[in-house]
Amino acid sequence: MDGEIAHVPSLPHPLQWRPETITHLRSAMNVLAILRDAWFFYSRHFLTIVRLCLPLILLESATRLALDHWLGENVLPALDLLVGLIFYPLYVGALIL
């Protein structure tokens, strides 16, 4: 080695494109596409969803308030769960229709 610099293999730059990074980009693009589609759907149908679900939400809240008023503070947590289980299929049914 008469004055020559030894060749040292260089490490790839952290931001350098590598073939394995494309899978991460594809999944990120799928997430963005899903979020874009969800925003498009909900921005177009928000009022319809509100008209379908708001009466059920108000009825569920009134039912919970009535149970709290009639049974007092010592109401079992299972009754609160039961009210939720009664109204949840109604939400789902309204959204399916």
C-alpha atoms as one frame of an Amber mdcrd trajectory, in Angstrom:
protein
   0.000   0.000   0.000   2.194   2.741  -1.282   0.211   5.792  -0.266  -3.117
   4.265  -1.284  -6.161   4.524   0.921  -7.678   1.175   1.768 -11.170   0.670
   0.372 -13.769   0.595   3.141 -17.252  -0.496   2.087 -19.728   2.247   2.827
 -22.883   1.640   4.809 -26.157   2.606   3.154 -27.543   5.981   4.131 -30.532
   5.680   6.511 -32.753   7.608   4.096 -31.547   5.751   1.041 -34.248   3.820
  -0.806 -34.086   0.077  -0.356 -36.479  -2.488  -1.867 -37.766  -3.580   1.549
 -39.028  -0.049   2.287 -41.682  -0.322  -0.416 -43.821  -2.615   1.754 -43.954
   0.039   4.459 -44.953   2.649   1.903 -47.707   0.433   0.527 -49.224  -0.121
   3.955 -49.007   3.602   4.696 -50.687   4.399   1.405 -53.443   1.880   2.192
 -54.062   3.542   5.552 -54.252   6.944   3.903 -56.637   5.601   1.266 -58.855
   4.116   3.971 -58.878   7.379   5.922 -59.642   9.346   2.759 -62.524   7.022
   1.872 -63.892   7.163   5.426 -63.744  10.969   5.414 -65.518  11.044   2.048
 -68.265   8.702   3.294 -68.902  10.420   6.616 -68.747  13.930   5.173 -71.404
  12.976   2.615 -73.682  10.969   4.935 -73.229  12.666   8.313 -76.723  14.181
   8.467 -78.362  10.898   7.500 -76.452   9.059  10.218 -77.429  11.730  12.743
 -81.115  11.452  11.769 -80.993   7.682  12.186 -78.985   7.465  15.417 -79.746
  10.631  17.375 -83.283   9.564  18.406 -81.867   6.254  19.668 -79.094   8.025
  21.561 -81.625  10.339  23.195 -83.897   7.420  24.066 -80.986   5.477  25.564
 -79.905   8.498  27.606 -83.466   9.043  28.850 -83.688   5.363  29.804 -80.427
   5.571  31.758 -81.608   8.722  33.530 -84.947   7.094  34.385 -83.188   4.033
  35.824 -80.909   6.245  37.908 -83.887   8.268  39.136 -86.158   5.304  39.962
 -83.555   2.972  41.427 -81.372   5.598  43.096 -77.627   5.602  43.446 -77.452
   1.907  44.388 -78.290   0.671  40.892 -76.385  -2.390  39.766 -73.810  -1.861
  36.989 -75.414  -4.826  35.215 -78.545  -2.746  34.582 -76.466  -0.078  32.875
 -74.880  -2.792  30.758 -78.321  -4.233  29.984 -79.542  -0.867  28.713 -76.508
  -0.675  26.432 -77.129  -4.210  25.186 -80.751  -3.372  24.403 -79.962  -0.243
  22.399 -76.817  -1.383  20.583 -78.641  -3.711  18.140 -81.021  -0.854  17.380
 -78.084   1.378  16.364 -76.656  -1.342  14.183 -80.028  -2.086  12.622 -80.620
   1.578  11.851 -77.205   1.942  10.232 -77.632  -1.213   8.147 -80.927  -0.011
   6.732
